Amino acid sequence: MASSFSILLVAVTLVALLAVGSCGTDFTVHVEKGSCPTKLSLVTNVEVSEVEIREKGSNDFLECKGSGTKWTLESKEPLKGPFAVRLTLKNGGYRVDDAAIPEEWKADSVYKTKIEV
């Protein structure tokens, strides 16, 4: 039969694991100065392996160029928001927010997404 100490130790360990597992970082995107209708320059608050953007009305994500926390998407035609953001994490998992950057976005603005990393 398990001792009271063993049961308490297991309970404390489970509580600690649940607390750590539920504490994520909100993923934010800073649309940098110099961004314009044909170019989005983004800085993320955490390093990721890949960032992709999907324009309003599109089914396809467009791959941003960059690495770590700095990403750029350029287009010959004006980009149409709101923008969905799909990111690939360093561990290989990915996350999507279908309305991460609003239609009326502004350069030098930070947008908090619904993504936790």
KOLGU-4560 file (N, C-alpha, C; in nm, 3 decimals, padded with zeros to 5 digits):
<recs>
<n_xx: 00.083 n_yy: -00.118 n_zz: 00.000 ca_xx: 00.000 ca_yy: 00.000 ca_zz: 00.000 c_xx: 00.088 c_yy: 00.125 c_zz: 00.000 mol: A seq: 1 type: MET>
<n_xx: 00.048 n_yy: 00.225 n_zz: -00.078 ca_xx: 00.128 ca_yy: 00.346 ca_zz: -00.091 c_xx: 00.120 c_yy: 00.429 c_zz: 00.036 mol: A seq: 2 type: ALA>
<n_xx: 00.231 n_yy: 00.490 n_zz: 00.069 ca_xx: 00.232 ca_yy: 00.576 ca_zz: 00.188 c_xx: 00.167 c_yy: 00.710 c_zz: 00.156 mol: A seq: 3 type: SER>
<n_xx: 00.130 n_yy: 00.781 n_zz: 00.258 ca_xx: 00.069 ca_yy: 00.913 ca_zz: 00.240 c_xx: 00.166 c_yy: 01.008 c_zz: 00.171 mol: A seq: 4 type: SER>
<n_xx: 00.294 n_yy: 00.993 n_zz: 00.202 ca_xx: 00.395 ca_yy: 01.078 ca_zz: 00.139 c_xx: 00.401 c_yy: 01.053 c_zz: -00.011 mol: A seq: 5 type: PHE>
<n_xx: 00.396 n_yy: 00.927 n_zz: -00.053 ca_xx: 00.400 ca_yy: 00.893 ca_zz: -00.196 c_xx: 00.280 c_yy: 00.951 c_zz: -00.270 mol: A seq: 6 type: SER>
<n_xx: 00.164 n_yy: 00.941 n_zz: -00.210 ca_xx: 00.042 ca_yy: 00.994 ca_zz: -00.272 c_xx: 00.052 c_yy: 01.146 c_zz: -00.283 mol: A seq: 7 type: ILE>
<n_xx: 00.101 n_yy: 01.211 n_zz: -00.179 ca_xx: 00.117 ca_yy: 01.356 ca_zz: -00.181 c_xx: 00.218 c_yy: 01.397 c_zz: -00.287 mol: A seq: 8 type: LEU>
<n_xx: 00.326 n_yy: 01.325 n_zz: -00.299 ca_xx: 00.429 ca_yy: 01.354 ca_zz: -00.398 c_xx: 00.372 c_yy: 01.343 c_zz: -00.540 mol: A seq: 9 type: LEU>
<n_xx: 00.295 n_yy: 01.240 n_zz: -00.567 ca_xx: 00.233 ca_yy: 01.222 ca_zz: -00.698 c_xx: 00.135 c_yy: 01.337 c_zz: -00.725 mol: A seq: 10 type: VAL>
<n_xx: 00.056 n_yy: 01.374 n_zz: -00.627 ca_xx: -00.042 ca_yy: 01.482 ca_zz: -00.644 c_xx: 00.027 c_yy: 01.614 c_zz: -00.674 mol: A seq: 11 type: ALA>
<n_xx: 00.133 n_yy: 01.646 n_zz: -00.601 ca_xx: 00.207 ca_yy: 01.771 ca_zz: -00.623 c_xx: 00.271 c_yy: 01.771 c_zz: -00.762 mol: A seq: 12 type: VAL>
<n_xx: 00.325 n_yy: 01.659 n_zz: -00.804 ca_xx: 00.386 ca_yy: 01.648 ca_zz: -00.936 c_xx: 00.282 c_yy: 01.670 c_zz: -01.046 mol: A seq: 13 type: THR>
<n_xx: 00.166 n_yy: 01.611 n_zz: -01.034 ca_xx: 00.060 ca_yy: 01.629 ca_zz: -01.134 c_xx: 00.014 c_yy: 01.774 c_zz: -01.141 mol: A seq: 14 type: LEU>
<n_xx: -00.003 n_yy: 01.838 n_zz: -01.026 ca_xx: -00.043 ca_yy: 01.979 ca_zz: -01.025 c_xx: 00.063 c_yy: 02.065 c_zz: -01.093 mol: A seq: 15 type: VAL>
<n_xx: 00.189 n_yy: 02.039 n_zz: -01.066 ca_xx: 00.297 ca_yy: 02.116 ca_zz: -01.128 c_xx: 00.299 c_yy: 02.096 c_zz: -01.279 mol: A seq: 16 type: ALA>
<n_xx: 00.282 n_yy: 01.974 n_zz: -01.326 ca_xx: 00.280 ca_yy: 01.947 ca_zz: -01.470 c_xx: 00.162 c_yy: 02.016 c_zz: -01.538 mol: A seq: 17 type: LEU>
<n_xx: 00.046 n_yy: 02.013 n_zz: -01.476 ca_xx: -00.071 ca_yy: 02.080 ca_zz: -01.533 c_xx: -00.051 c_yy: 02.231 c_zz: -01.538 mol: A seq: 18 type: LEU>
<n_xx: 00.007 n_yy: 02.288 n_zz: -01.435 ca_xx: 00.030 ca_yy: 02.432 ca_zz: -01.431 c_xx: 00.127 c_yy: 02.474 c_zz: -01.539 mol: A seq: 19 type: ALA>
<n_xx: 00.236 n_yy: 02.401 n_zz: -01.556 ca_xx: 00.336 ca_yy: 02.433 ca_zz: -01.658 c_xx: 00.276 c_yy: 02.413 c_zz: -01.797 mol: A seq: 20 type: VAL>
<n_xx: 00.201 n_yy: 02.308 n_zz: -01.817 ca_xx: 00.143 ca_yy: 02.278 ca_zz: -01.948 c_xx: 00.039 c_yy: 02.380 c_zz: -01.992 mol: A seq: 21 type: GLY>
<n_xx: -00.024 n_yy: 02.449 n_zz: -01.900 ca_xx: -00.128 ca_yy: 02.543 ca_zz: -01.938 c_xx: -00.078 c_yy: 02.687 c_zz: -01.950 mol: A seq: 22 type: SER>
<n_xx: 00.049 n_yy: 02.710 n_zz: -01.925 ca_xx: 00.105 ca_yy: 02.845 ca_zz: -01.932 c_xx: 00.176 c_yy: 02.863 c_zz: -02.065 mol: A seq: 23 type: CYS>
<n_xx: 00.109 n_yy: 02.922 n_zz: -02.160 ca_xx: 00.170 ca_yy: 02.947 ca_zz: -02.290 c_xx: 00.198 c_yy: 03.095 c_zz: -02.306 mol: A seq: 24 type: GLY>
<n_xx: 00.275 n_yy: 03.125 n_zz: -02.410 ca_xx: 00.305 ca_yy: 03.263 ca_zz: -02.446 c_xx: 00.214 c_yy: 03.304 c_zz: -02.559 mol: A seq: 25 type: THR>
<n_xx: 00.149 n_yy: 03.418 n_zz: -02.547 ca_xx: 00.067 ca_yy: 03.469 ca_zz: -02.655 c_xx: 00.158 c_yy: 03.509 c_zz: -02.770 mol: A seq: 26 type: ASP>
<n_xx: 00.126 n_yy: 03.463 n_zz: -02.890 ca_xx: 00.205 ca_yy: 03.494 ca_zz: -03.009 c_xx: 00.160 c_yy: 03.628 c_zz: -03.064 mol: A seq: 27 type: PHE>
<n_xx: 00.255 n_yy: 03.720 n_zz: -03.080 ca_xx: 00.224 ca_yy: 03.851 ca_zz: -03.136 c_xx: 00.303 c_yy: 03.874 c_zz: -03.265 mol: A seq: 28 type: THR>
<n_xx: 00.245 n_yy: 03.959 n_zz: -03.350 ca_xx: 00.307 ca_yy: 03.996 ca_zz: -03.477 c_xx: 00.317 c_yy: 04.147 c_zz: -03.480 mol: A seq: 29 type: VAL>
<n_xx: 00.439 n_yy: 04.197 n_zz: -03.498 ca_xx: 00.461 ca_yy: 04.341 ca_zz: -03.515 c_xx: 00.476 c_yy: 04.367 c_zz: -03.664 mol: A seq: 30 type: HIS>
<n_xx: 00.382 n_yy: 04.445 n_zz: -03.721 ca_xx: 00.393 ca_yy: 04.488 ca_zz: -03.860 c_xx: 00.485 c_yy: 04.609 c_zz: -03.858 mol: A seq: 31 type: VAL>
<n_xx: 00.603 n_yy: 04.593 n_zz: -03.916 ca_xx: 00.707 ca_yy: 04.695 ca_zz: -03.904 c_xx: 00.680 c_yy: 04.819 c_zz: -03.990 mol: A seq: 32 type: GLU>
<n_xx: 00.748 n_yy: 04.930 n_zz: -03.952 ca_xx: 00.750 ca_yy: 05.049 ca_zz: -04.036 c_xx: 00.805 c_yy: 05.007 c_zz: -04.172 mol: A seq: 33 type: LYS>
<n_xx: 00.757 n_yy: 05.067 n_zz: -04.276 ca_xx: 00.801 ca_yy: 05.032 ca_zz: -04.410 c_xx: 00.710 c_yy: 04.931 c_zz: -04.477 mol: A seq: 34 type: GLY>
<n_xx: 00.620 n_yy: 04.872 n_zz: -04.400 ca_xx: 00.520 ca_yy: 04.782 ca_zz: -04.460 c_xx: 00.423 c_yy: 04.868 c_zz: -04.540 mol: A seq: 35 type: SER>
<n_xx: 00.376 n_yy: 04.814 n_zz: -04.651 ca_xx: 00.284 ca_yy: 04.886 ca_zz: -04.738 c_xx: 00.189 c_yy: 04.785 c_zz: -04.802 mol: A seq: 36 type: CYS>
<n_xx: 00.096 n_yy: 04.828 n_zz: -04.886 ca_xx: 00.000 ca_yy: 04.732 ca_zz: -04.942 c_xx: 00.061 c_yy: 04.615 c_zz: -05.018 mol: A seq: 37 type: PRO>
<n_xx: 00.183 n_yy: 04.629 n_zz: -05.068 ca_xx: 00.246 ca_yy: 04.519 ca_zz: -05.141 c_xx: 00.358 c_yy: 04.449 c_zz: -05.063 mol: A seq: 38 type: THR>
<n_xx: 00.382 n_yy: 04.493 n_zz: -04.940 ca_xx: 00.490 ca_yy: 04.433 ca_zz: -04.860 c_xx: 00.455 c_yy: 04.434 c_zz: -04.712 mol: A seq: 39 type: LYS>
<n_xx: 00.457 n_yy: 04.315 n_zz: -04.652 ca_xx: 00.441 ca_yy: 04.303 ca_zz: -04.507 c_xx: 00.575 c_yy: 04.262 c_zz: -04.448 mol: A seq: 40 type: LEU>
<n_xx: 00.628 n_yy: 04.346 n_zz: -04.360 ca_xx: 00.749 ca_yy: 04.312 ca_zz: -04.285 c_xx: 00.705 c_yy: 04.285 c_zz: -04.143 mol: A seq: 41 type: SER>
<n_xx: 00.731 n_yy: 04.165 n_zz: -04.096 ca_xx: 00.680 ca_yy: 04.120 ca_zz: -03.967 c_xx: 00.793 c_yy: 04.083 c_zz: -03.872 mol: A seq: 42 type: LEU>
<n_xx: 00.771 n_yy: 04.111 n_zz: -03.745 ca_xx: 00.860 ca_yy: 04.064 ca_zz: -03.638 c_xx: 00.771 c_yy: 03.991 c_zz: -03.538 mol: A seq: 43 type: VAL>
<n_xx: 00.808 n_yy: 03.866 n_zz: -03.509 ca_xx: 00.732 ca_yy: 03.786 ca_zz: -03.413 c_xx: 00.799 c_yy: 03.793 c_zz: -03.277 mol: A seq: 44 type: THR>
<n_xx: 00.723 n_yy: 03.766 n_zz: -03.173 ca_xx: 00.778 ca_yy: 03.774 ca_zz: -03.037 c_xx: 00.850 c_yy: 03.646 c_zz: -02.995 mol: A seq: 45 type: ASN>
<n_xx: 00.840 n_yy: 03.540 n_zz: -03.074 ca_xx: 00.914 ca_yy: 03.417 ca_zz: -03.049 c_xx: 00.972 c_yy: 03.366 c_zz: -03.180 mol: A seq: 46 type: VAL>
<n_xx: 01.083 n_yy: 03.294 n_zz: -03.171 ca_xx: 01.143 ca_yy: 03.237 ca_zz: -03.292 c_xx: 01.059 c_yy: 03.120 c_zz: -03.341 mol: A seq: 47 type: GLU>
<n_xx: 01.034 n_yy: 03.119 n_zz: -03.470 ca_xx: 00.960 ca_yy: 03.012 ca_zz: -03.534 c_xx: 01.036 c_yy: 02.967 c_zz: -03.658 mol: A seq: 48 type: VAL>
<n_xx: 01.002 n_yy: 02.849 n_zz: -03.709 ca_xx: 01.070 ca_yy: 02.795 ca_zz: -03.825 c_xx: 01.015 c_yy: 02.849 c_zz: -03.956 mol: A seq: 49 type: SER>
<n_xx: 00.886 n_yy: 02.885 n_zz: -03.957 ca_xx: 00.824 ca_yy: 02.930 ca_zz: -04.081 c_xx: 00.700 c_yy: 03.013 c_zz: -04.048 mol: A seq: 50 type: GLU>
<n_xx: 00.675 n_yy: 03.116 n_zz: -04.130 ca_xx: 00.554 ca_yy: 03.197 ca_zz: -04.120 c_xx: 00.490 c_yy: 03.202 c_zz: -04.259 mol: A seq: 51 type: VAL>
<n_xx: 00.360 n_yy: 03.178 n_zz: -04.262 ca_xx: 00.284 ca_yy: 03.186 ca_zz: -04.387 c_xx: 00.163 c_yy: 03.274 c_zz: -04.364 mol: A seq: 52 type: GLU>
<n_xx: 00.123 n_yy: 03.345 n_zz: -04.469 ca_xx: 00.011 ca_yy: 03.438 ca_zz: -04.464 c_xx: -00.092 c_yy: 03.396 c_zz: -04.568 mol: A seq: 53 type: ILE>
<n_xx: -00.221 n_yy: 03.402 n_zz: -04.528 ca_xx: -00.329 ca_yy: 03.378 ca_zz: -04.624 c_xx: -00.413 c_yy: 03.504 c_zz: -04.631 mol: A seq: 54 type: ARG>
<n_xx: -00.430 n_yy: 03.554 n_zz: -04.753 ca_xx: -00.510 ca_yy: 03.673 ca_zz: -04.774 c_xx: -00.659 c_yy: 03.641 c_zz: -04.767 mol: A seq: 55 type: GLU>
<n_xx: -00.738 n_yy: 03.746 n_zz: -04.744 ca_xx: -00.883 ca_yy: 03.733 ca_zz: -04.746 c_xx: -00.928 c_yy: 03.676 c_zz: -04.881 mol: A seq: 56 type: LYS>
<n_xx: -01.015 n_yy: 03.577 n_zz: -04.876 ca_xx: -01.070 ca_yy: 03.519 ca_zz: -04.997 c_xx: -00.983 c_yy: 03.414 c_zz: -05.063 mol: A seq: 57 type: GLY>
<n_xx: -00.867 n_yy: 03.388 n_zz: -05.010 ca_xx: -00.777 ca_yy: 03.288 ca_zz: -05.069 c_xx: -00.783 c_yy: 03.158 c_zz: -04.990 mol: A seq: 58 type: SER>
<n_xx: -00.757 n_yy: 03.049 n_zz: -05.058 ca_xx: -00.745 ca_yy: 02.918 ca_zz: -04.992 c_xx: -00.601 c_yy: 02.882 c_zz: -04.964 mol: A seq: 59 type: ASN>
<n_xx: -00.508 n_yy: 02.957 n_zz: -05.023 ca_xx: -00.366 ca_yy: 02.922 ca_zz: -05.017 c_xx: -00.288 c_yy: 03.015 c_zz: -04.925 mol: A seq: 60 type: ASP>
<n_xx: -00.196 n_yy: 02.956 n_zz: -04.852 ca_xx: -00.103 ca_yy: 03.033 ca_zz: -04.771 c_xx: 00.019 c_yy: 03.068 c_zz: -04.855 mol: A seq: 61 type: PHE>
<n_xx: 00.070 n_yy: 03.190 n_zz: -04.836 ca_xx: 00.191 ca_yy: 03.236 ca_zz: -04.903 c_xx: 00.306 c_yy: 03.234 c_zz: -04.803 mol: A seq: 62 type: LEU>
<n_xx: 00.417 n_yy: 03.177 n_zz: -04.844 ca_xx: 00.532 ca_yy: 03.162 ca_zz: -04.754 c_xx: 00.608 c_yy: 03.294 c_zz: -04.743 mol: A seq: 63 type: GLU>
<n_xx: 00.631 n_yy: 03.336 n_zz: -04.620 ca_xx: 00.713 ca_yy: 03.454 ca_zz: -04.595 c_xx: 00.860 c_yy: 03.416 c_zz: -04.603 mol: A seq: 64 type: CYS>
<n_xx: 00.941 n_yy: 03.513 n_zz: -04.642 ca_xx: 01.086 ca_yy: 03.491 ca_zz: -04.643 c_xx: 01.142 c_yy: 03.545 c_zz: -04.512 mol: A seq: 65 type: LYS>
<n_xx: 01.239 n_yy: 03.475 n_zz: -04.457 ca_xx: 01.301 ca_yy: 03.518 ca_zz: -04.334 c_xx: 01.339 c_yy: 03.401 c_zz: -04.247 mol: A seq: 66 type: GLY>
<n_xx: 01.368 n_yy: 03.431 n_zz: -04.122 ca_xx: 01.400 ca_yy: 03.327 ca_zz: -04.025 c_xx: 01.391 c_yy: 03.385 c_zz: -03.884 mol: A seq: 67 type: SER>
<n_xx: 01.378 n_yy: 03.295 n_zz: -03.789 ca_xx: 01.376 ca_yy: 03.337 ca_zz: -03.648 c_xx: 01.255 c_yy: 03.419 c_zz: -03.614 mol: A seq: 68 type: GLY>
<n_xx: 01.275 n_yy: 03.551 n_zz: -03.602 ca_xx: 01.165 ca_yy: 03.641 ca_zz: -03.565 c_xx: 01.135 c_yy: 03.745 c_zz: -03.673 mol: A seq: 69 type: THR>
<n_xx: 01.213 n_yy: 03.750 n_zz: -03.782 ca_xx: 01.193 ca_yy: 03.851 ca_zz: -03.887 c_xx: 01.147 c_yy: 03.784 c_zz: -04.016 mol: A seq: 70 type: LYS>
<n_xx: 01.031 n_yy: 03.831 n_zz: -04.068 ca_xx: 00.968 ca_yy: 03.770 ca_zz: -04.185 c_xx: 00.913 c_yy: 03.877 c_zz: -04.278 mol: A seq: 71 type: TRP>
<n_xx: 00.918 n_yy: 03.849 n_zz: -04.410 ca_xx: 00.869 ca_yy: 03.944 ca_zz: -04.509 c_xx: 00.788 c_yy: 03.872 c_zz: -04.615 mol: A seq: 72 type: THR>
<n_xx: 00.679 n_yy: 03.934 n_zz: -04.655 ca_xx: 00.598 ca_yy: 03.885 ca_zz: -04.766 c_xx: 00.583 c_yy: 04.000 c_zz: -04.865 mol: A seq: 73 type: LEU>
<n_xx: 00.627 n_yy: 03.978 n_zz: -04.989 ca_xx: 00.615 ca_yy: 04.080 ca_zz: -05.093 c_xx: 00.527 c_yy: 04.027 c_zz: -05.205 mol: A seq: 74 type: GLU>
<n_xx: 00.452 n_yy: 04.120 n_zz: -05.267 ca_xx: 00.360 ca_yy: 04.084 ca_zz: -05.374 c_xx: 00.360 c_yy: 04.196 c_zz: -05.479 mol: A seq: 75 type: SER>
<n_xx: 00.335 n_yy: 04.159 n_zz: -05.603 ca_xx: 00.323 ca_yy: 04.259 ca_zz: -05.708 c_xx: 00.189 c_yy: 04.332 c_zz: -05.698 mol: A seq: 76 type: LYS>
<n_xx: 00.088 n_yy: 04.262 n_zz: -05.647 ca_xx: -00.046 ca_yy: 04.318 ca_zz: -05.629 c_xx: -00.066 c_yy: 04.354 c_zz: -05.481 mol: A seq: 77 type: GLU>
<n_xx: -00.151 n_yy: 04.452 n_zz: -05.452 ca_xx: -00.179 ca_yy: 04.483 ca_zz: -05.311 c_xx: -00.234 c_yy: 04.360 c_zz: -05.237 mol: A seq: 78 type: PRO>
<n_xx: -00.184 n_yy: 04.338 n_zz: -05.118 ca_xx: -00.230 ca_yy: 04.228 ca_zz: -05.034 c_xx: -00.362 c_yy: 04.266 c_zz: -04.968 mol: A seq: 79 type: LEU>
<n_xx: -00.452 n_yy: 04.168 n_zz: -04.955 ca_xx: -00.586 ca_yy: 04.195 ca_zz: -04.902 c_xx: -00.604 c_yy: 04.130 c_zz: -04.766 mol: A seq: 80 type: LYS>
<n_xx: -00.626 n_yy: 04.213 n_zz: -04.663 ca_xx: -00.654 ca_yy: 04.162 ca_zz: -04.530 c_xx: -00.802 c_yy: 04.144 c_zz: -04.508 mol: A seq: 81 type: GLY>
<n_xx: -00.843 n_yy: 04.087 n_zz: -04.399 ca_xx: -00.757 ca_yy: 04.041 ca_zz: -04.290 c_xx: -00.673 c_yy: 03.922 c_zz: -04.332 mol: A seq: 82 type: PRO>
<n_xx: -00.564 n_yy: 03.902 n_zz: -04.258 ca_xx: -00.470 ca_yy: 03.796 ca_zz: -04.291 c_xx: -00.473 c_yy: 03.686 c_zz: -04.186 mol: A seq: 83 type: PHE>
<n_xx: -00.477 n_yy: 03.564 n_zz: -04.235 ca_xx: -00.457 ca_yy: 03.448 ca_zz: -04.148 c_xx: -00.306 c_yy: 03.426 c_zz: -04.138 mol: A seq: 84 type: ALA>
<n_xx: -00.261 n_yy: 03.382 n_zz: -04.023 ca_xx: -00.120 ca_yy: 03.351 ca_zz: -04.003 c_xx: -00.108 c_yy: 03.204 c_zz: -03.964 mol: A seq: 85 type: VAL>
<n_xx: -00.020 n_yy: 03.134 n_zz: -04.034 ca_xx: 00.014 ca_yy: 02.995 ca_zz: -03.997 c_xx: 00.163 c_yy: 02.993 c_zz: -03.970 mol: A seq: 86 type: ARG>
<n_xx: 00.200 n_yy: 02.941 n_zz: -03.855 ca_xx: 00.342 ca_yy: 02.935 ca_zz: -03.822 c_xx: 00.382 c_yy: 02.793 c_zz: -03.787 mol: A seq: 87 type: LEU>
<n_xx: 00.504 n_yy: 02.762 n_zz: -03.821 ca_xx: 00.563 ca_yy: 02.633 ca_zz: -03.786 c_xx: 00.659 c_yy: 02.658 c_zz: -03.671 mol: A seq: 88 type: THR>
<n_xx: 00.638 n_yy: 02.586 n_zz: -03.563 ca_xx: 00.721 ca_yy: 02.600 ca_zz: -03.444 c_xx: 00.852 c_yy: 02.526 c_zz: -03.462 mol: A seq: 89 type: LEU>
<n_xx: 00.949 n_yy: 02.558 n_zz: -03.379 ca_xx: 01.081 ca_yy: 02.493 ca_zz: -03.385 c_xx: 01.071 c_yy: 02.342 c_zz: -03.364 mol: A seq: 90 type: LYS>
<n_xx: 00.970 n_yy: 02.296 n_zz: -03.288 ca_xx: 00.955 ca_yy: 02.153 ca_zz: -03.262 c_xx: 00.879 c_yy: 02.082 c_zz: -03.374 mol: A seq: 91 type: ASN>
<n_xx: 00.840 n_yy: 02.156 n_zz: -03.479 ca_xx: 00.772 ca_yy: 02.096 ca_zz: -03.592 c_xx: 00.622 c_yy: 02.110 c_zz: -03.592 mol: A seq: 92 type: GLY>
<n_xx: 00.562 n_yy: 02.144 n_zz: -03.479 ca_xx: 00.417 ca_yy: 02.165 ca_zz: -03.476 c_xx: 00.381 c_yy: 02.296 c_zz: -03.542 mol: A seq: 93 type: GLY>
<n_xx: 00.254 n_yy: 02.311 n_zz: -03.578 ca_xx: 00.213 ca_yy: 02.438 ca_zz: -03.636 c_xx: 00.086 c_yy: 02.489 c_zz: -03.571 mol: A seq: 94 type: TYR>
<n_xx: 00.063 n_yy: 02.620 n_zz: -03.585 ca_xx: -00.054 ca_yy: 02.686 ca_zz: -03.529 c_xx: -00.110 c_yy: 02.782 c_zz: -03.634 mol: A seq: 95 type: ARG>
<n_xx: -00.242 n_yy: 02.805 n_zz: -03.630 ca_xx: -00.308 ca_yy: 02.894 ca_zz: -03.726 c_xx: -00.403 c_yy: 02.987 c_zz: -03.651 mol: A seq: 96 type: VAL>
<n_xx: -00.402 n_yy: 03.114 n_zz: -03.691 ca_xx: -00.505 ca_yy: 03.210 ca_zz: -03.648 c_xx: -00.563 c_yy: 03.267 c_zz: -03.776 mol: A seq: 97 type: ASP>
<n_xx: -00.693 n_yy: 03.247 n_zz: -03.798 ca_xx: -00.757 ca_yy: 03.287 ca_zz: -03.923 c_xx: -00.779 c_yy: 03.437 c_zz: -03.937 mol: A seq: 98 type: ASP>
<n_xx: -00.758 n_yy: 03.513 n_zz: -03.833 ca_xx: -00.774 ca_yy: 03.659 ca_zz: -03.840 c_xx: -00.670 c_yy: 03.728 c_zz: -03.754 mol: A seq: 99 type: ALA>
<n_xx: -00.544 n_yy: 03.695 n_zz: -03.775 ca_xx: -00.436 ca_yy: 03.746 ca_zz: -03.690 c_xx: -00.406 c_yy: 03.894 c_zz: -03.714 mol: A seq: 100 type: ALA>
<n_xx: -00.412 n_yy: 03.935 n_zz: -03.841 ca_xx: -00.382 ca_yy: 04.073 ca_zz: -03.876 c_xx: -00.509 c_yy: 04.130 c_zz: -03.941 mol: A seq: 101 type: ILE>
<n_xx: -00.563 n_yy: 04.239 n_zz: -03.885 ca_xx: -00.693 ca_yy: 04.289 ca_zz: -03.933 c_xx: -00.685 c_yy: 04.350 c_zz: -04.073 mol: A seq: 102 type: PRO>
<n_xx: -00.801 n_yy: 04.367 n_zz: -04.133 ca_xx: -00.811 ca_yy: 04.424 ca_zz: -04.267 c_xx: -00.751 c_yy: 04.564 c_zz: -04.272 mol: A seq: 103 type: GLU>
<n_xx: -00.777 n_yy: 04.642 n_zz: -04.171 ca_xx: -00.726 ca_yy: 04.781 ca_zz: -04.166 c_xx: -00.598 c_yy: 04.788 c_zz: -04.084 mol: A seq: 104 type: GLU>
<n_xx: -00.501 n_yy: 04.701 n_zz: -04.113 ca_xx: -00.375 ca_yy: 04.699 ca_zz: -04.039 c_xx: -00.297 c_yy: 04.827 c_zz: -04.063 mol: A seq: 105 type: TRP>
<n_xx: -00.208 n_yy: 04.855 n_zz: -03.970 ca_xx: -00.124 ca_yy: 04.975 ca_zz: -03.980 c_xx: 00.021 c_yy: 04.935 c_zz: -03.955 mol: A seq: 106 type: LYS>
<n_xx: 00.112 n_yy: 04.998 n_zz: -04.030 ca_xx: 00.254 ca_yy: 04.977 ca_zz: -04.008 c_xx: 00.290 c_yy: 05.025 c_zz: -03.867 mol: A seq: 107 type: ALA>
<n_xx: 00.390 n_yy: 04.962 n_zz: -03.810 ca_xx: 00.438 ca_yy: 04.991 ca_zz: -03.675 c_xx: 00.331 c_yy: 04.962 c_zz: -03.569 mol: A seq: 108 type: ASP>
<n_xx: 00.255 n_yy: 04.855 n_zz: -03.591 ca_xx: 00.153 ca_yy: 04.812 ca_zz: -03.496 c_xx: 00.177 c_yy: 04.668 c_zz: -03.456 mol: A seq: 109 type: SER>
<n_xx: 00.139 n_yy: 04.635 n_zz: -03.333 ca_xx: 00.153 ca_yy: 04.499 ca_zz: -03.282 c_xx: 00.015 c_yy: 04.438 c_zz: -03.271 mol: A seq: 110 type: VAL>
<n_xx: 00.000 n_yy: 04.314 n_zz: -03.321 ca_xx: -00.127 ca_yy: 04.244 ca_zz: -03.316 c_xx: -00.110 c_yy: 04.115 c_zz: -03.237 mol: A seq: 111 type: TYR>
<n_xx: -00.192 n_yy: 04.101 n_zz: -03.135 ca_xx: -00.193 ca_yy: 03.980 ca_zz: -03.053 c_xx: -00.283 c_yy: 03.878 c_zz: -03.123 mol: A seq: 112 type: LYS>
<n_xx: -00.231 n_yy: 03.760 n_zz: -03.146 ca_xx: -00.307 ca_yy: 03.656 ca_zz: -03.214 c_xx: -00.377 c_yy: 03.567 c_zz: -03.111 mol: A seq: 113 type: THR>
<n_xx: -00.454 n_yy: 03.473 n_zz: -03.160 ca_xx: -00.520 ca_yy: 03.374 ca_zz: -03.074 c_xx: -00.431 c_yy: 03.252 c_zz: -03.052 mol: A seq: 114 type: LYS>
<n_xx: -00.306 n_yy: 03.262 n_zz: -03.097 ca_xx: -00.212 ca_yy: 03.150 ca_zz: -03.089 c_xx: -00.133 c_yy: 03.157 c_zz: -02.960 mol: A seq: 115 type: ILE>
<n_xx: -00.124 n_yy: 03.044 n_zz: -02.891 ca_xx: -00.035 ca_yy: 03.031 ca_zz: -02.776 c_xx: 00.078 c_yy: 02.936 c_zz: -02.813 mol: A seq: 116 type: GLU>
<n_xx: 00.199 n_yy: 02.974 n_zz: -02.778 ca_xx: 00.315 ca_yy: 02.890 ca_zz: -02.807 c_xx: 00.390 c_yy: 02.859 c_zz: -02.680 mol: A seq: 117 type: VAL>
</recs>
